[in-house]
Amino acid sequence: MSPEDPSRIRNLGILAHVDAGKTTVTENLLFQSGAIRMAGSVDKGTSLSDTLDVERRRGISVRASAMSFEWEGVRINLIDTPGHVDFSAEVERSLRVLDCAVLVLSAVEGIQAQTESIWAALEALNVPVIVFVNKLDRIGADTARVVDDLKRRFSRDVILVNQPEKEGESDARMTDLDADGQAVLAETVAAKDDALLERFLNEEPISKAEIEKVIAACTARRELFPILCGVAKNMIGTEELLGKIVAWFPDANVDDSRPPSGVVFKLDHDPKLGRIAGVRLFAGRLQNRDIIRNVTADRDEKITQIKKSYLNRYEDTGALSAGDIGFFCGMPEAKIGDILGDPGPIPGSCELGEPLLSVQAIPEHEADHALLAGALQQLSSEDPHLNFTWFEDERELQLKIMGPVQAEILTEMLDARFGIKARFSDPAVIYKETPASVGFGIERYTMPKPCWAIVKYRIEPGEPGSGVVYSSQVGVNDIKARYQKEIERSIEGAFRQGIKGWEVTDLKITLVEGSDHVLHSRAGNFKLATNIAVLKGLTETGSILLEPILAFKITVAETYVGRITSDIINARGTFDPVEADGGALSVTGRLPLATSMDYSIRLNSLTGGTAKFSFKYDGYEPCPPGEGVVRPYKGISPLDRAKYILAMRGAVTEAV
């Protein structure tokens, strides 16, 4: 299929909690479509969608991979995403470019923590979903329980369209619905179509083709969520899944008559081509050597080459049309999330979580310190969640991570890709702070000339989760518009460290007074004055330390409930009334991350390894008095006004 005739396109995501069999499903789809001659194995390290050496060695997906193939006249851009929660940022970035998704569940574990987050994100982005219940052959497989759980926790509109046979046995397989199952399917589908419902109530025969047509229409509108089952490792059920992906999911919008509109969702590094930006084009058309506006970065980008990814090899196409995914060369400073061209058609993003831990990278050889900093800077540009920060004065290289497995993977990537031996410190909790009261921050930066920036800010507490909300009450006659734009750009950076050493959030800051000077003012003067005024203001308001909180669910036998609830109380946690959950009991509640970093080990010890549990991020809350960590300001503090001004003007060498 040529780029000039995109015809029918599906941008399909394969999503799951770790170990549900997602990558095996991906390999089967590629094999059964004829794209590859043999399906790879995760266990043997031969899966095609795991391109990094570390992925093949570990048997887990670390980066989202995008591959294109064709089936029954439809081009499918298949995006296989990581399942491990430590790499949920990769999933998050992929979600906004999808037209449809297959959610893979294990028939044993069913809905897990990452499954819940993914479902909520797909719902928020209005992405149609087919569920594939995998691993029918495992002991403990119970598809009926999984379906009931899906109905209870996700949607009453999930519907089983085939069923397991010999479940829990090594030769388990899927088969057509029995008479009862067909009756339930027909009734559920008929309820979605008035004409069909009337015929169903009159007990008139309804053909399979008519049912299929309504399923397709309702799946595209997220009014039905079909469930198929199988055993991916034995290639059972995945051929039918491939057929339903084509039959039931909607095509991408391929209108290329509008102005170009795209988003960068992935960055790769190729040894020969350098940085390659994965782009989903939502409207318009782009060709080699086109120049497009990077709206996010406020600059023009020249596209030198446009390629497609066919089974992990890049092929020149020279053009990309609406609805399709391509890989652009020639944008060395592009970042994930950058919007190219018209921002109108771009869907919003959806966050699955945020890094709650920080680590320090330490080179094995001190001489590699600068090389390690450069490598981490490059990795951080490919994964912005890492938020790499280099504190030169303290010689600290800091990263934010989702969990300890991510740090282990980064160690291997640094060695394999950059040849740098390094280790990471033990993960530390990332605290935040928020103003304790209303106060004002004032700075009059008028000496030594040439400079002039006078600002006064009102700082006040905001709603939890609101972030930093900035506004200005100062007219352009007092501070020119270009200087006010510089102030607005500076606000985020000014709150990166507060008086307790952590990022400041959940506040309102208002510019209430200020002035510039016709001769002496420069844009940078207002950045400097803002940084000083903000920290002065926080000194006046005081700040409250915030800590990350996790929501948990523990399913366990009644014998262990007393031990668990006692341990939760000792860990400063809270829990809801205990509920029956099948043959066990379910304990839900909330725990501070600081007291639960080793909770899986403690829980296994308390219950002899019999408990099932899941955690998910549930926001930041104030620390109780005496808890949490206060740390010194890193770099030169704006409160050390004279030294800070000298540093900002380049008169001292320390970093700020």
LONU-895466 format. One record per residue (C-alpha): residue in three letters; x, y, z. Coordinates in steps of 0.2 Angstrom, whole numbers, plus 5000, padded with zeros to 4 digits. Each point is the difference from the previous one (the first is absolute). Layout:
<nodes>
(node ALA; (X; Y; Z))
...
</nodes>
This chain:
<nodes>
(node MET; (5000; 5000; 5000))
(node SER; (5008; 5016; 4995))
(node PRO; (5000; 5016; 5010))
(node GLU; (4990; 5008; 4986))
(node ASP; (4986; 4988; 5003))
(node PRO; (4998; 4998; 5019))
(node SER; (4983; 4993; 4997))
(node ARG; (4995; 4992; 5017))
(node ILE; (5012; 5001; 5015))
(node ARG; (4998; 4995; 5018))
(node ASN; (5012; 5006; 5014))
(node LEU; (4998; 4986; 5012))
(node GLY; (5007; 4998; 5018))
(node ILE; (5004; 4984; 5009))
(node LEU; (4998; 5004; 5018))
(node ALA; (5001; 4989; 5016))
(node HIS; (5006; 4999; 5018))
(node VAL; (5017; 4991; 5000))
(node ASP; (5001; 4981; 4997))
(node ALA; (4982; 5000; 4992))
(node GLY; (5008; 4994; 4983))
(node LYS; (4999; 5016; 4991))
(node THR; (5016; 4998; 4990))
(node THR; (4996; 4982; 4995))
(node VAL; (4983; 5006; 4994))
(node THR; (5010; 5013; 4989))
(node GLU; (5011; 4987; 4993))
(node ASN; (4986; 4989; 4995))
(node LEU; (4991; 5014; 4991))
(node LEU; (5015; 5004; 4990))
(node PHE; (5003; 4981; 4996))
(node GLN; (4981; 4997; 4996))
(node SER; (5000; 5015; 4989))
(node GLY; (5015; 4993; 4990))
(node ALA; (5011; 5015; 5005))
(node ILE; (5013; 4988; 5008))
(node ARG; (5004; 4981; 4996))
(node MET; (5001; 4995; 5019))
(node ALA; (4993; 5007; 5015))
(node GLY; (5013; 5006; 5013))
(node SER; (5001; 4994; 5018))
(node VAL; (5001; 5011; 5015))
(node ASP; (5008; 4987; 5010))
(node LYS; (5013; 4996; 4987))
(node GLY; (5004; 5019; 4997))
(node THR; (4994; 4999; 4982))
(node SER; (4985; 5011; 5000))
(node LEU; (5000; 5012; 4986))
(node SER; (4992; 5014; 5009))
(node ASP; (5013; 5000; 5014))
(node THR; (5014; 5009; 4990))
(node LEU; (5012; 5004; 5014))
(node ASP; (5012; 4987; 5006))
(node VAL; (4995; 5003; 5018))
(node GLU; (4982; 4996; 4996))
(node ARG; (5005; 4984; 4992))
(node ARG; (5011; 4995; 5015))
(node ARG; (4987; 5005; 5013))
(node GLY; (4984; 4994; 4990))
(node ILE; (4991; 5016; 5004))
(node SER; (4995; 5015; 4988))
(node VAL; (5009; 5016; 5005))
(node ARG; (4996; 5011; 4985))
(node ALA; (4984; 5001; 4989))
(node SER; (5004; 4993; 4983))
(node ALA; (4990; 5004; 4984))
(node MET; (4999; 4989; 4985))
(node SER; (4989; 5000; 4985))
(node PHE; (4993; 4985; 4990))
(node GLU; (4984; 4997; 4989))
(node TRP; (4986; 4989; 5002))
(node GLU; (4984; 4998; 4989))
(node GLY; (5003; 5017; 4992))
(node VAL; (5003; 5010; 5016))
(node ARG; (5017; 5007; 5006))
(node ILE; (5003; 4997; 5018))
(node ASN; (5012; 5010; 5010))
(node LEU; (5002; 4989; 5015))
(node ILE; (5007; 5008; 5016))
(node ASP; (5006; 4988; 5013))
(node THR; (5002; 5008; 5017))
(node PRO; (5009; 4995; 5016))
(node GLY; (4989; 4992; 5013))
(node HIS; (5011; 5003; 5015))
(node VAL; (4994; 5015; 5010))
(node ASP; (5018; 5007; 5001))
(node PHE; (4998; 5004; 4981))
(node SER; (4982; 5006; 5000))
(node ALA; (5007; 5017; 4993))
(node GLU; (5003; 4990; 4983))
(node VAL; (4981; 4995; 5001))
(node GLU; (4995; 5017; 5004))
(node ARG; (5008; 5008; 4985))
(node SER; (4993; 4987; 4988))
(node LEU; (4982; 5001; 5006))
(node ARG; (4997; 5017; 4991))
(node VAL; (5005; 4993; 4983))
(node LEU; (4988; 4985; 5000))
(node ASP; (4984; 4997; 4990))
(node CYS; (4997; 4984; 5010))
(node ALA; (5007; 4988; 5012))
(node VAL; (5001; 4982; 5005))
(node LEU; (5000; 4998; 5019))
(node VAL; (5008; 4983; 5005))
(node LEU; (4996; 4992; 5017))
(node SER; (5006; 4984; 5008))
(node ALA; (4986; 4987; 5003))
(node VAL; (5008; 4997; 5017))
(node GLU; (5004; 5018; 5007))
(node GLY; (4986; 5009; 4990))
(node ILE; (4999; 5019; 5004))
(node GLN; (5016; 5006; 5008))
(node ALA; (5007; 5018; 5005))
(node GLN; (5006; 5005; 4983))
(node THR; (4985; 4993; 4992))
(node GLU; (4989; 5012; 5009))
(node SER; (5011; 5015; 4996))
(node ILE; (5000; 4995; 4981))
(node TRP; (4981; 4998; 5000))
(node ALA; (4997; 5017; 5008))
(node ALA; (5012; 5008; 4987))
(node LEU; (4992; 4992; 4985))
(node GLU; (4983; 5005; 5007))
(node ALA; (5006; 5018; 5002))
(node LEU; (5007; 5000; 4982))
(node ASN; (4985; 4991; 4993))
(node VAL; (5010; 4986; 4992))
(node PRO; (4990; 4985; 4994))
(node VAL; (5006; 4984; 5009))
(node ILE; (4999; 4981; 4997))
(node VAL; (5005; 4989; 5015))
(node PHE; (5011; 4984; 4998))
(node VAL; (5000; 4988; 5015))
(node ASN; (5016; 4991; 4998))
(node LYS; (5008; 4985; 5009))
(node LEU; (4985; 4988; 5000))
(node ASP; (5011; 4986; 5003))
(node ARG; (5007; 5005; 5017))
(node ILE; (4995; 4992; 5016))
(node GLY; (4987; 5012; 5008))
(node ALA; (4994; 5007; 4983))
(node ASP; (4982; 5006; 5002))
(node THR; (4993; 5010; 4986))
(node ALA; (4983; 5001; 5007))
(node ARG; (5007; 5009; 5016))
(node VAL; (5010; 5012; 4989))
(node VAL; (4985; 5004; 4990))
(node ASP; (4989; 5003; 5015))
(node ASP; (5014; 5011; 5007))
(node LEU; (5001; 5010; 4984))
(node LYS; (4981; 5003; 5001))
(node ARG; (5000; 5005; 5018))
(node ARG; (5016; 5011; 5000))
(node PHE; (5001; 5007; 4982))
(node SER; (4984; 4999; 4990))
(node ARG; (4984; 4990; 4999))
(node ASP; (5002; 5001; 4981))
(node VAL; (5014; 4987; 4999))
(node ILE; (4994; 4984; 4991))
(node LEU; (5008; 4983; 4997))
(node VAL; (5000; 4995; 4982))
(node ASN; (5009; 4983; 5001))
(node GLN; (5004; 4989; 5015))
(node PRO; (5013; 4989; 5008))
(node GLU; (5000; 4981; 4999))
(node LYS; (5011; 4989; 5012))
(node GLU; (5004; 5016; 5010))
(node GLY; (5015; 4998; 5012))
(node GLU; (5007; 4985; 4990))
(node SER; (5015; 5000; 4988))
(node ASP; (4990; 4996; 4985))
(node ALA; (4987; 5014; 5004))
(node ARG; (4993; 5009; 4985))
(node MET; (4986; 5012; 4995))
(node THR; (4984; 4995; 4991))
(node ASP; (4984; 5007; 4994))
(node LEU; (4987; 5006; 5012))
(node ASP; (4988; 4987; 5006))
(node ALA; (4981; 5002; 4999))
(node ASP; (4999; 5010; 5016))
(node GLY; (5015; 5011; 4995))
(node GLN; (4992; 5003; 4983))
(node ALA; (4984; 5006; 5008))
(node VAL; (5008; 5012; 5012))
(node LEU; (5011; 5007; 4985))
(node ALA; (4984; 5002; 4989))
(node GLU; (4990; 5008; 5014))
(node THR; (5015; 5012; 5005))
(node VAL; (5003; 5005; 4981))
(node ALA; (4981; 5002; 4996))
(node ALA; (4998; 5012; 5015))
(node LYS; (5012; 5012; 4991))
(node ASP; (4989; 5001; 4984))
(node ASP; (4982; 5004; 5000))
(node ALA; (4995; 4990; 4984))
(node LEU; (5010; 4985; 5006))
(node LEU; (4992; 5001; 5017))
(node GLU; (4983; 5000; 4993))
(node ARG; (5004; 4984; 4990))
(node PHE; (5008; 4992; 5015))
(node LEU; (4985; 5003; 5011))
(node ASN; (4989; 4993; 4986))
(node GLU; (5011; 4984; 5000))
(node GLU; (5005; 5003; 4982))
(node PRO; (5016; 4992; 4994))
(node ILE; (5015; 5012; 5000))
(node SER; (5015; 4996; 4989))
(node LYS; (5018; 4999; 5005))
(node ALA; (5004; 5014; 4987))
(node GLU; (4987; 5011; 5008))
(node ILE; (5007; 4998; 5018))
(node GLU; (5018; 5003; 4993))
(node LYS; (4994; 5016; 4992))
(node VAL; (4993; 5007; 5016))
(node ILE; (5015; 4994; 5010))
(node ALA; (5012; 5010; 4988))
(node ALA; (4989; 5016; 5001))
(node CYS; (4999; 4999; 5019))
(node THR; (5018; 4995; 5003))
(node ALA; (5005; 5016; 4990))
(node ARG; (4989; 5011; 5011))
(node ARG; (5006; 4991; 5016))
(node GLU; (4982; 4994; 5003))
(node LEU; (5006; 4982; 5000))
(node PHE; (5017; 4992; 5005))
(node PRO; (5002; 4983; 4993))
(node ILE; (5010; 4986; 5009))
(node LEU; (5009; 4987; 4991))
(node CYS; (5011; 4986; 5009))
(node GLY; (5014; 4989; 4995))
(node VAL; (5018; 4994; 5004))
(node ALA; (5012; 5011; 4991))
(node LYS; (5015; 4990; 5003))
(node ASN; (4991; 4985; 4991))
(node MET; (4993; 5012; 4986))
(node ILE; (4983; 4996; 5006))
(node GLY; (4987; 5014; 4998))
(node THR; (5012; 5013; 4992))
(node GLU; (4995; 4997; 4982))
(node GLU; (4982; 5004; 5005))
(node LEU; (5006; 5015; 5009))
(node LEU; (5009; 5006; 4985))
(node GLY; (4984; 4998; 4989))
(node LYS; (4990; 5010; 5013))
(node ILE; (5012; 5014; 5001))
(node VAL; (4997; 5003; 4981))
(node ALA; (4981; 4996; 5001))
(node TRP; (4995; 5010; 5016))
(node PHE; (5012; 5014; 5002))
(node PRO; (4998; 5017; 4991))
(node ASP; (5012; 5007; 4987))
(node ALA; (5011; 5015; 5004))
(node ASN; (4995; 5017; 4993))
(node VAL; (5010; 5002; 4984))
(node ASP; (4995; 5017; 4995))
(node ASP; (5016; 5008; 4992))
(node SER; (4991; 5016; 4993))
(node ARG; (5002; 5009; 5017))
(node PRO; (5016; 5009; 5006))
(node PRO; (5013; 4987; 5007))
(node SER; (4997; 4996; 5019))
(node GLY; (5011; 4987; 5009))
(node VAL; (5007; 4996; 5017))
(node VAL; (5017; 4992; 5004))
(node PHE; (4996; 4985; 5011))
(node LYS; (5017; 4990; 5000))
(node LEU; (5018; 5004; 4998))
(node ASP; (5013; 4987; 4994))
(node HIS; (5019; 5001; 4998))
(node ASP; (5007; 4991; 4984))
(node PRO; (5019; 4997; 4999))
(node LYS; (4999; 5006; 4982))
(node LEU; (4986; 5012; 4999))
(node GLY; (5001; 5008; 5017))
(node ARG; (4985; 5006; 5009))
(node ILE; (4983; 4994; 4992))
(node ALA; (4984; 5008; 5005))
(node GLY; (4984; 4989; 4999))
(node VAL; (4985; 5010; 4994))
(node ARG; (4982; 4997; 4999))
(node LEU; (4992; 5011; 4987))
(node PHE; (4982; 5005; 5003))
(node ALA; (4997; 5011; 4985))
(node GLY; (5009; 5006; 4984))
(node ARG; (5015; 4993; 4992))
(node LEU; (5019; 5002; 5001))
(node GLN; (5014; 4996; 4989))
(node ASN; (5019; 4999; 5001))
(node ARG; (5008; 5018; 5002))
(node ASP; (4984; 5008; 5006))
(node ILE; (5001; 5013; 5013))
(node ILE; (4987; 4999; 5014))
(node ARG; (4997; 5011; 5015))
(node ASN; (5003; 4991; 5017))
(node VAL; (4987; 5009; 5010))
(node THR; (5006; 4993; 5017))
(node ALA; (5018; 5006; 4997))
(node ASP; (4995; 5016; 4990))
(node ARG; (5012; 4996; 4986))
(node ASP; (5000; 4993; 4982))
(node GLU; (5006; 4982; 4997))
(node LYS; (5007; 4994; 4984))
(node ILE; (4996; 4982; 4996))
(node THR; (5014; 4993; 4990))
(node GLN; (4993; 4982; 4999))
(node ILE; (4984; 4991; 5003))
(node LYS; (5000; 4981; 5003))
(node LYS; (4989; 4986; 5005))
(node SER; (5004; 4986; 5013))
(node TYR; (4997; 4983; 4992))
(node LEU; (5005; 4987; 5012))
(node ASN; (5013; 5010; 5009))
(node ARG; (5009; 5006; 4984))
(node TYR; (4997; 5018; 4993))
(node GLU; (4995; 5002; 4982))
(node ASP; (5000; 5016; 4991))
(node THR; (4982; 5006; 4995))
(node GLY; (5004; 5018; 4996))
(node ALA; (4982; 5005; 5006))
(node LEU; (4988; 4998; 5014))
(node SER; (4981; 5002; 4999))
(node ALA; (4986; 5004; 5013))
(node GLY; (4996; 4985; 5011))
(node ASP; (5017; 4992; 4998))
(node ILE; (5016; 4998; 5011))
(node GLY; (5017; 5004; 4993))
(node PHE; (5018; 5003; 5006))
(node PHE; (5008; 5017; 4997))
(node CYS; (5018; 5004; 4998))
(node GLY; (5007; 5017; 5001))
(node MET; (4992; 5006; 5017))
(node PRO; (5015; 4999; 5012))
(node GLU; (4992; 5010; 5014))
(node ALA; (4982; 4993; 4999))
(node LYS; (4993; 4993; 5016))
(node ILE; (4986; 4988; 5004))
(node GLY; (4983; 5009; 5000))
(node ASP; (5005; 5014; 4988))
(node ILE; (4986; 5005; 4989))
(node LEU; (5004; 5003; 4982))
(node GLY; (4989; 5011; 4989))
(node ASP; (4982; 5003; 5004))
(node PRO; (4996; 4995; 5018))
(node GLY; (4981; 4999; 4997))
(node PRO; (4998; 4982; 4996))
(node ILE; (5013; 4993; 5013))
(node PRO; (4991; 4991; 5014))
(node GLY; (5005; 5003; 5018))
(node SER; (5012; 4989; 5010))
(node CYS; (4996; 4990; 5015))
(node GLU; (5012; 4997; 5014))
(node LEU; (5001; 4982; 5008))
(node GLY; (5011; 5006; 5014))
(node GLU; (5015; 5010; 5004))
(node PRO; (5017; 4996; 5006))
(node LEU; (5000; 4999; 5019))
(node LEU; (5018; 4995; 5003))
(node SER; (5017; 5008; 4997))
(node VAL; (5017; 4992; 4998))
(node GLN; (5018; 5007; 4998))
(node ALA; (5010; 4993; 4986))
(node ILE; (5018; 4996; 5005))
(node PRO; (5014; 4996; 4987))
(node GLU; (5011; 4985; 5003))
(node HIS; (5015; 5011; 4995))
(node GLU; (5000; 5018; 5005))
(node ALA; (5007; 5005; 4983))
(node ASP; (4984; 4995; 4992))
(node HIS; (4989; 5013; 5010))
(node ALA; (4998; 5012; 4985))
(node LEU; (4997; 4985; 4988))
(node LEU; (4987; 4993; 5012))
(node ALA; (4991; 5017; 5001))
(node GLY; (5000; 5001; 4981))
(node ALA; (4992; 4983; 4999))
(node LEU; (4987; 5003; 5013))
(node GLN; (4996; 5016; 4991))
(node GLN; (4997; 4990; 4984))
(node LEU; (4989; 4987; 5009))
(node SER; (4990; 5014; 5008))
(node SER; (4996; 5008; 4984))
(node GLU; (4993; 4983; 4994))
(node ASP; (4991; 4997; 5016))
(node PRO; (4995; 5017; 5008))
(node HIS; (4994; 4992; 5016))
(node LEU; (5018; 4997; 5005))
(node ASN; (5002; 5019; 5002))
(node PHE; (5019; 4999; 5001))
(node THR; (5008; 5014; 5010))
(node TRP; (5018; 5003; 5002))
(node PHE; (5005; 5009; 5016))
(node GLU; (5018; 5005; 4995))
(node ASP; (5005; 5007; 5017))
(node GLU; (4995; 4984; 5009))
(node ARG; (5006; 4989; 4986))
(node GLU; (4983; 4991; 5000))
(node LEU; (4991; 4993; 4985))
(node GLN; (4982; 4997; 5005))
(node LEU; (4986; 4991; 4991))
(node LYS; (4981; 4997; 5004))
(node ILE; (4995; 4982; 4998))
(node MET; (4983; 4990; 5002))
(node GLY; (5008; 4986; 5009))
(node PRO; (5016; 4990; 5004))
(node VAL; (4999; 4989; 4984))
(node GLN; (5002; 5015; 4989))
(node ALA; (5016; 5005; 5009))
(node GLU; (5007; 4982; 4996))
(node ILE; (4995; 5002; 4982))
(node LEU; (5008; 5017; 4999))
(node THR; (5016; 4992; 5007))
(node GLU; (5000; 4988; 4986))
(node MET; (4996; 5012; 4986))
(node LEU; (5014; 5012; 5005))
(node ASP; (5012; 4986; 4998))
(node ALA; (4993; 4992; 4984))
(node ARG; (4997; 5017; 4991))
(node PHE; (5013; 5012; 5007))
(node GLY; (5013; 4988; 5007))
(node ILE; (4999; 5009; 5017))
(node LYS; (5000; 4990; 5016))
(node ALA; (4990; 5008; 5013))
(node ARG; (4989; 4996; 5015))
(node PHE; (4985; 5008; 5008))
(node SER; (4997; 5004; 5018))
(node ASP; (4986; 4992; 5010))
(node PRO; (4983; 5009; 4994))
(node ALA; (4994; 5014; 5011))
(node VAL; (4982; 5007; 5002))
(node ILE; (4997; 5016; 4990))
(node TYR; (4991; 5012; 5012))
(node LYS; (4992; 5016; 4995))
(node GLU; (4995; 5016; 5009))
(node THR; (4986; 5012; 5000))
(node PRO; (4997; 5018; 5007))
(node ALA; (4993; 4999; 5018))
(node SER; (4992; 5017; 4999))
(node VAL; (4998; 5016; 4990))
(node GLY; (5015; 5011; 4998))
(node PHE; (5010; 5012; 4988))
(node GLY; (5016; 4999; 4991))
(node ILE; (5008; 5016; 4995))
(node GLU; (5016; 5004; 4990))
(node ARG; (5008; 5016; 4994))
(node TYR; (5014; 4996; 4989))
(node THR; (5007; 5017; 4994))
(node MET; (5018; 4999; 5004))
(node PRO; (5014; 4998; 4993))
(node LYS; (4994; 5008; 4984))
(node PRO; (4996; 4995; 4986))
(node CYS; (4985; 4991; 5008))
(node TRP; (4982; 5004; 5006))
(node ALA; (4987; 4988; 5006))
(node ILE; (4988; 5004; 5014))
(node VAL; (4987; 4987; 5004))
(node LYS; (4988; 4996; 5014))
(node TYR; (4990; 4983; 5001))
(node ARG; (4986; 4994; 5011))
(node ILE; (5003; 4981; 5004))
(node GLU; (4985; 4990; 5007))
(node PRO; (4996; 4982; 5002))
(node GLY; (4990; 4992; 4986))
(node GLU; (4989; 4984; 4999))
(node PRO; (5009; 4983; 5002))
(node GLY; (5005; 4994; 4983))
(node SER; (4999; 5018; 4991))
(node GLY; (5018; 5002; 4997))
(node VAL; (5006; 5018; 4998))
(node VAL; (4987; 5012; 4994))
(node TYR; (5008; 5017; 4994))
(node SER; (4991; 5016; 4996))
(node SER; (5004; 5019; 4998))
(node GLN; (4991; 5015; 5006))
(node VAL; (5014; 5012; 4993))
(node GLY; (4996; 5009; 4983))
(node VAL; (5012; 5001; 4986))
(node ASN; (5003; 5019; 5004))
(node ASP; (5009; 4995; 5016))
(node ILE; (5009; 4984; 4993))
(node LYS; (5001; 4997; 4981))
(node ALA; (4991; 4985; 4993))
(node ARG; (5017; 4992; 4995))
(node TYR; (5006; 5001; 5018))
(node GLN; (4984; 4993; 5006))
(node LYS; (5002; 4985; 4988))
(node GLU; (5018; 4998; 5008))
(node ILE; (4992; 5000; 5017))
(node GLU; (4987; 4987; 4995))
(node ARG; (5014; 4989; 4993))
(node SER; (5010; 5002; 5016))
(node ILE; (4986; 4995; 5012))
(node GLU; (5002; 4981; 4999))
(node GLY; (5019; 5001; 5002))
(node ALA; (4998; 5011; 5015))
(node PHE; (4991; 4987; 5010))
(node ARG; (5011; 4985; 4996))
(node GLN; (5008; 5002; 5018))
(node GLY; (4991; 5008; 5015))
(node ILE; (5005; 5004; 5017))
(node LYS; (5000; 4981; 5005))
(node GLY; (5010; 4996; 4984))
(node TRP; (4986; 4992; 4990))
(node GLU; (4989; 5005; 4985))
(node VAL; (4986; 5011; 5006))
(node THR; (4983; 4997; 4993))
(node ASP; (4981; 5003; 5003))
(node LEU; (5000; 5019; 5001))
(node LYS; (4995; 5016; 4992))
(node ILE; (5012; 5013; 4996))
(node THR; (4995; 5017; 4994))
(node LEU; (5011; 5014; 4994))
(node VAL; (4992; 5015; 5009))
(node GLU; (5012; 5014; 4997))
(node GLY; (5016; 5003; 4990))
(node SER; (5009; 5012; 4988))
(node ASP; (5013; 4999; 4986))
(node HIS; (5012; 5014; 4994))
(node VAL; (5000; 5006; 4982))
(node LEU; (5020; 5000; 5000))
(node HIS; (5006; 4987; 5013))
(node SER; (4987; 4986; 4999))
(node ARG; (5004; 4983; 4992))
(node ALA; (4990; 4984; 4999))
(node GLY; (5012; 4991; 5011))
(node ASN; (4998; 5013; 5014))
(node PHE; (4983; 4994; 5003))
(node LYS; (5005; 4982; 5001))
(node LEU; (5013; 5004; 5013))
(node ALA; (4988; 5011; 5010))
(node THR; (4986; 4987; 4999))
(node ASN; (5011; 4986; 5007))
(node ILE; (5005; 5011; 5015))
(node ALA; (4983; 5007; 5003))
(node VAL; (4992; 4983; 5000))
(node LEU; (5012; 4993; 5013))
(node LYS; (4998; 5015; 5010))
(node GLY; (4981; 4998; 4999))
(node LEU; (5001; 4982; 5005))
(node THR; (5010; 5005; 5015))
(node GLU; (4986; 5011; 5005))
(node THR; (4986; 4987; 4997))
(node GLY; (5009; 4985; 5007))
(node SER; (4998; 4984; 4992))
(node ILE; (4992; 4983; 5004))
(node LEU; (5009; 4984; 4995))
(node LEU; (4990; 4988; 4989))
(node GLU; (5003; 4981; 4998))
(node PRO; (4994; 4988; 4986))
(node ILE; (4986; 4988; 5005))
(node LEU; (4996; 4983; 4993))
(node ALA; (4983; 4992; 4999))
(node PHE; (5001; 4982; 5003))
(node LYS; (4989; 4984; 4998))
(node ILE; (5005; 4984; 5009))
(node THR; (4990; 4984; 4998))
(node VAL; (5004; 4987; 5013))
(node ALA; (4993; 4986; 5011))
(node GLU; (4991; 5006; 5016))
(node THR; (5013; 4992; 5011))
(node TYR; (5013; 5014; 4995))
(node VAL; (4988; 5015; 5000))
(node GLY; (5005; 5005; 5018))
(node ARG; (5018; 5000; 4997))
(node ILE; (4998; 5010; 4984))
(node THR; (4989; 5014; 5007))
(node SER; (5012; 5001; 5015))
(node ASP; (5015; 5002; 4989))
(node ILE; (4990; 5013; 4989))
(node ILE; (4997; 5011; 5016))
(node ASN; (5018; 4999; 5005))
(node ALA; (5005; 5006; 4983))
(node ARG; (4989; 5016; 5002))
(node GLY; (4987; 4992; 4988))
(node THR; (4981; 5000; 5000))
(node PHE; (4988; 4986; 4994))
(node ASP; (4982; 4999; 4996))
(node PRO; (4988; 4987; 5007))
(node VAL; (5006; 4982; 4995))
(node GLU; (4989; 4992; 4986))
(node ALA; (4997; 4983; 4994))
(node ASP; (5009; 4996; 4983))
(node GLY; (4996; 4983; 4994))
(node GLY; (5006; 4987; 5012))
(node ALA; (5012; 5013; 5008))
(node LEU; (4999; 5017; 5008))
(node SER; (5005; 5017; 4992))
(node VAL; (5008; 5014; 5009))
(node THR; (5001; 5017; 4992))
(node GLY; (5008; 5016; 5006))
(node ARG; (5014; 5012; 4998))
(node LEU; (5019; 5000; 5006))
(node PRO; (5014; 5013; 4999))
(node LEU; (5013; 4995; 4987))
(node ALA; (5013; 5004; 5013))
(node THR; (4994; 4986; 5012))
(node SER; (4996; 4987; 4986))
(node MET; (5015; 4999; 4988))
(node ASP; (5003; 4982; 5006))
(node TYR; (4982; 4996; 5003))
(node SER; (5000; 4985; 4988))
(node ILE; (5013; 4992; 5010))
(node ARG; (4992; 5003; 5017))
(node LEU; (4983; 4994; 4993))
(node ASN; (5007; 4984; 4994))
(node SER; (5008; 4997; 5017))
(node LEU; (4984; 5004; 5009))
(node THR; (4989; 4988; 4989))
(node GLY; (5013; 4987; 4995))
(node GLY; (4999; 5006; 4982))
(node THR; (4981; 4997; 4998))
(node ALA; (4994; 5018; 4999))
(node LYS; (4996; 5008; 4983))
(node PHE; (5003; 5019; 5000))
(node SER; (5000; 5015; 4989))
(node PHE; (5006; 5018; 5002))
(node LYS; (4997; 5016; 4990))
(node TYR; (5004; 5018; 5003))
(node ASP; (4987; 5010; 5008))
(node GLY; (5006; 5018; 5002))
(node TYR; (5010; 5010; 5012))
(node GLU; (4995; 5005; 5018))
(node PRO; (5007; 5010; 5014))
(node CYS; (5013; 4991; 5011))
(node PRO; (4996; 4998; 5018))
(node PRO; (5012; 5011; 5011))
(node GLY; (5017; 4992; 5002))
(node GLU; (4998; 4989; 4985))
(node GLY; (5008; 5003; 4982))
(node VAL; (5017; 5006; 4995))
(node VAL; (5005; 5018; 4999))
(node ARG; (5016; 5003; 4990))
(node PRO; (5011; 5015; 4996))
(node TYR; (4999; 5011; 4984))
(node LYS; (5011; 4993; 4986))
(node GLY; (5010; 5013; 4991))
(node ILE; (5000; 5018; 5005))
(node SER; (4984; 5005; 5009))
(node PRO; (4991; 5016; 4994))
(node LEU; (4999; 5004; 5018))
(node ASP; (5019; 5003; 5000))
(node ARG; (4996; 5015; 4989))
(node ALA; (5017; 5008; 4997))
(node LYS; (5008; 4983; 4995))
(node TYR; (4985; 4995; 4990))
(node ILE; (5000; 5016; 4990))
(node LEU; (5019; 4998; 4996))
(node ALA; (4997; 4982; 4995))
(node MET; (4986; 5005; 4988))
(node ARG; (5011; 5014; 4993))
(node GLY; (5014; 4987; 4997))
(node ALA; (5012; 5008; 5013))
(node VAL; (5001; 4984; 5010))
(node THR; (5003; 4982; 4993))
(node GLU; (4987; 4990; 5011))
(node ALA; (4985; 4994; 4991))
(node VAL; (4982; 5007; 5005))
</nodes>
